Amino acid sequence: MKLVRRARTLSSLACSLVACAGLPLVATTTLVISDTPTMAQSSTSSDDAESRSAKRALLTKLSQKITLEVEDQPIEDLFNFINDVTGAEIEPIYLNDDLAVEGIDPGTLITIDVSEVAALVVLERILLRAQRIEGTGEEYTWQFTEYGTIECGPKTRLNENTRIELYDVADLLYVVPDFDNAPEFDLQNAIQQSGSGGGGGTSSPFTGGTQDPQDVQTFAERAEALQNLITSTVEPDQWSDVGGDGGTITLYNQSFIITAPDYMHRQIAGYDFWPARLQQIRKVKGRQQVKIRPSTDP
């Protein structure tokens, strides 16, 4: 498990979560809601410059367009093909010889026909087909390792490699007061009262109104609602609170401390080393996802 010391922001994704859920707990009027995780452009990050550069280079390699037309080909050969053609370092997690743990069966036969499609997209399609063919009930995906390579396989195996991130959510827990009984402005009435009075005093043109804001949730209630929103939409089956072995989330001051594998952090905040325009936030079957799109730059 890797410990991360620098905080990250959660603004864009969490705003999108709140907007999709229709929750009133956050002062979203003070924030810009975006369709892409702009926090990926933040200067704060869990990786150093060298690590970010290596991961960005790997995604660039997987943005290369490839052509692959095979029928009933062992999946191991397909992974090797992508490695050889793109130069990317992909490390599939295969079944052990004793079949004691989860993993991809290297002999699973895959049929696929693609032409001039980004290697990352092809990789995701291969993983999805293997998931369906093997039918173990496991979900397959990919993630970065701490060494800057990509590993792919069942989420239960990817959950073995976690890191700790600190997400600053202070701006999302702040609520702008909304006064529901503003005073009325009546200048003419104030002038009349001032002219008819004998004491020489002045009357305020403002009448009525209160200074009591509407009832709002406490800080703890807002934090709990935001936490529930994240865990119910981002990989909801993987959190320890529901029996999963992927992630844990704890509130500390005005930040969330989240321990999770890379693929879960990707759904929470995207990648700060990849352009925001190539990271699409979408909702699929009630789940919030950050889709990493290949680069189109030459």
C-alpha positions in Angstrom: 0.0 0.0 0.0 1.3 3.4 -1.0 0.9 6.5 1.3 0.2 9.8 -0.4 0.9 13.0 1.4 -0.3 15.7 -0.8 -4.0 16.6 -1.0 -6.1 16.5 -4.1 -9.3 18.3 -4.9 -12.7 16.7 -5.6 -14.6 19.7 -6.9 -15.6 18.8 -10.4 -16.5 15.2 -9.9 -18.3 15.7 -6.7 -20.3 18.7 -8.2 -21.3 16.4 -11.0 -22.3 13.7 -8.5 -24.4 16.2 -6.5 -25.9 17.6 -9.7 -26.9 14.1 -10.9 -28.3 13.2 -7.5 -30.2 16.5 -7.0 -29.0 16.9 -3.5 -29.3 20.3 -1.9 -26.6 19.9 0.7 -23.8 21.7 -1.2 -23.6 25.3 -2.4 -23.2 24.3 -6.0 -24.1 27.8 -7.2 -20.6 29.0 -6.0 -18.9 26.3 -8.1 -18.6 25.5 -11.8 -20.1 22.1 -12.7 -18.2 20.5 -15.5 -18.6 17.4 -17.7 -14.9 16.6 -17.4 -12.7 16.2 -14.3 -11.0 19.6 -14.3 -9.3 18.7 -11.0 -7.1 16.5 -13.1 -5.3 19.8 -14.1 -4.6 20.7 -10.4 -1.0 21.2 -9.4 -1.6 18.9 -6.4 -1.0 15.2 -7.1 -0.1 11.9 -5.5 2.7 11.3 -8.1 6.0 13.1 -8.6 6.8 14.6 -12.0 8.7 11.6 -13.1 5.9 9.2 -12.3 3.3 11.4 -14.0 5.5 11.7 -17.1 5.9 7.9 -17.3 2.2 7.2 -16.9 1.3 9.9 -19.5 3.8 8.3 -21.9 2.2 4.9 -21.4 -1.3 6.2 -22.1 0.1 7.9 -25.2 1.5 4.6 -26.4 -1.9 3.0 -25.9 -3.5 5.8 -27.9 -1.8 4.3 -31.0 -4.4 2.9 -33.5 -4.0 -0.8 -34.2 -5.7 -3.3 -36.4 -6.5 -6.7 -35.0 -8.5 -9.5 -36.7 -8.4 -12.9 -34.9 -10.8 -15.7 -34.3 -10.6 -18.0 -31.2 -7.1 -16.7 -30.3 -5.8 -17.3 -26.8 -6.1 -14.0 -24.8 -2.4 -14.2 -23.8 -1.4 -13.8 -27.4 -3.5 -10.7 -27.7 -2.0 -9.1 -24.7 1.5 -9.9 -26.1 0.4 -8.4 -29.5 -0.6 -5.1 -27.9 2.7 -5.0 -25.9 4.8 -5.6 -29.0 3.0 -3.2 -31.3 2.7 -0.3 -28.9 5.6 -0.8 -26.6 3.4 -0.4 -23.6 4.0 -2.4 -20.5 0.8 -4.4 -19.8 0.9 -6.9 -17.0 -2.1 -9.3 -17.1 -3.0 -11.0 -13.8 -3.4 -14.7 -14.8 -4.8 -17.6 -12.9 -2.2 -19.4 -10.8 -1.4 -23.0 -11.8 -3.4 -24.3 -8.8 -6.4 -22.1 -9.7 -6.4 -21.0 -6.0 -7.0 -17.3 -6.7 -8.9 -15.2 -9.2 -7.3 -14.2 -12.5 -7.6 -14.3 -16.3 -7.3 -17.7 -17.9 -4.5 -17.2 -20.5 -6.1 -19.8 -22.7 -9.4 -18.0 -23.0 -10.2 -17.9 -26.7 -11.1 -14.4 -28.0 -12.6 -13.4 -31.3 -12.2 -9.7 -32.2 -12.1 -7.7 -35.4 -11.1 -4.0 -35.2 -9.4 -1.7 -37.6 -7.5 1.5 -36.7 -8.8 1.6 -33.1 -6.8 2.9 -30.2 -5.0 0.2 -28.3 -6.5 1.3 -25.0 -10.0 0.8 -26.4 -9.0 -2.6 -27.8 -7.6 -3.6 -24.4 -10.9 -2.7 -22.7 -12.9 -4.6 -25.3 -10.7 -7.7 -24.8 -11.1 -7.5 -21.0 -14.9 -7.2 -21.3 -15.1 -10.2 -23.7 -12.9 -12.3 -21.4 -15.1 -11.3 -18.4 -18.2 -12.5 -20.3 -16.7 -15.7 -21.7 -15.1 -16.8 -18.4 -18.3 -16.0 -16.5 -16.8 -16.1 -13.0 -18.9 -13.2 -11.8 -15.7 -11.0 -11.6 -15.4 -7.6 -13.3 -12.2 -7.1 -15.2 -10.5 -3.7 -15.7 -7.1 -2.1 -15.8 -5.1 0.3 -13.6 -1.7 1.8 -13.1 0.8 0.1 -10.8 3.1 2.1 -8.5 5.9 1.4 -11.0 4.1 3.1 -13.8 3.0 0.0 -15.7 -0.5 -1.2 -16.4 -2.0 -4.3 -14.8 -5.3 -5.8 -15.8 -7.5 -8.5 -14.4 -10.3 -9.1 -11.9 -11.0 -6.2 -9.5 -10.5 -8.5 -6.5 -6.9 -8.9 -7.5 -6.4 -5.3 -8.4 -7.7 -4.5 -4.9 -4.5 -5.9 -3.5 -2.6 -2.9 -4.6 -4.0 0.2 -2.8 -2.8 3.7 -2.0 -3.9 6.5 0.3 -5.2 9.8 -1.1 -6.3 12.9 0.8 -9.1 14.7 -1.0 -10.0 18.3 0.0 -13.8 18.7 0.0 -14.0 22.0 2.0 -15.6 23.9 -0.9 -18.2 21.2 -1.3 -19.2 21.2 2.4 -19.6 25.0 2.6 -23.2 26.3 2.2 -24.0 29.9 1.2 -26.8 31.2 3.5 -30.1 31.7 1.7 -32.2 34.3 3.4 -35.9 33.7 2.7 -37.4 37.0 4.0 -35.4 39.9 2.5 -36.5 43.4 3.7 -38.6 45.7 1.4 -37.2 49.0 0.2 -39.7 51.9 0.5 -38.0 55.2 0.1 -41.2 57.3 -0.3 -42.6 56.0 3.0 -39.3 56.7 4.8 -39.4 60.3 3.5 -43.0 60.8 4.6 -42.3 59.5 8.1 -39.2 61.7 8.3 -41.1 64.8 7.3 -44.0 64.2 9.7 -41.8 63.4 12.7 -40.9 66.0 15.2 -37.7 64.6 16.5 -35.5 65.2 13.6 -34.6 61.6 13.3 -34.4 59.6 10.1 -36.4 56.5 9.2 -34.9 53.5 7.5 -36.3 52.8 4.0 -36.1 49.1 4.8 -39.0 47.4 6.4 -39.7 43.8 7.4 -37.3 41.0 6.8 -35.2 38.8 9.0 -31.6 37.9 9.3 -32.2 34.3 10.1 -31.0 31.9 7.3 -33.0 28.9 6.3 -32.4 25.7 8.2 -29.4 23.9 6.8 -27.7 20.6 7.5 -24.9 20.5 10.0 -21.3 20.1 8.7 -21.3 16.4 9.8 -24.6 15.8 8.0 -23.3 17.3 4.8 -20.1 15.3 5.0 -22.0 12.1 5.6 -24.3 12.8 2.7 -21.4 13.5 0.4 -19.6 10.4 1.6 -22.7 8.3 0.9 -23.0 9.8 -2.5 -19.5 8.9 -3.4 -19.7 5.3 -2.1 -23.1 4.7 -3.7 -22.0 5.8 -7.2 -18.3 5.1 -7.5 -17.6 1.4 -7.5 -20.4 0.8 -4.9 -19.7 -2.9 -4.5 -16.0 -2.4 -3.6 -16.2 -0.3 -0.4 -15.5 -2.0 2.9 -18.7 -0.7 4.4 -20.7 -3.0 2.1 -18.4 -6.0 2.4 -16.0 -5.1 -0.4 -12.3 -5.3 -0.1 -11.4 -2.3 -2.4 -11.8 1.0 -0.6 -12.3 2.8 2.7 -13.2 6.4 3.2 -12.8 8.5 6.3 -13.5 12.2 7.0 -10.6 14.1 8.5 -11.2 17.8 9.2 -12.4 19.0 5.8 -10.9 16.2 3.7 -11.7 12.6 2.8 -8.9 10.1 3.4 -9.5 7.3 0.8 -7.6 4.1 0.7 -8.3 2.3 -2.6 -6.7 0.8 -5.7 -5.9 3.0 -8.7 -9.0 2.1 -10.7 -11.2 3.4 -7.9 -9.2 6.6 -7.5 -9.5 7.0 -11.3 -13.3 7.0 -11.0 -13.1 9.5 -8.1 -10.7 12.1 -9.5 -9.4 11.0 -12.9 -5.7 11.4 -13.7 -4.0 14.8 -13.2 -1.4 13.9 -15.8 -3.9 13.4 -18.6 -5.8 16.2 -20.4 -9.2 17.0 -18.8 -10.8 17.0 -22.3 -9.8 13.3 -22.6 -11.5 12.4 -19.4 -15.3 12.0 -19.6 -17.5 11.7 -16.6 -20.5 9.5 -17.3 -23.1 7.5 -15.4 -23.7 3.9 -16.3 -26.4 1.9 -14.5 -26.2 4.2 -11.6 -22.5 4.1 -11.4 -20.2 7.2 -11.8 -17.3 6.5 -14.2 -14.4 8.5 -15.5 -13.8 7.3 -19.1 -10.2 7.7 -20.2 -10.1 8.6 -23.9 -7.0 8.1 -26.1 -5.1 11.1 -27.2 -5.7 12.2 -30.8 -2.5 14.3 -30.9 0.1 13.1 -33.3 
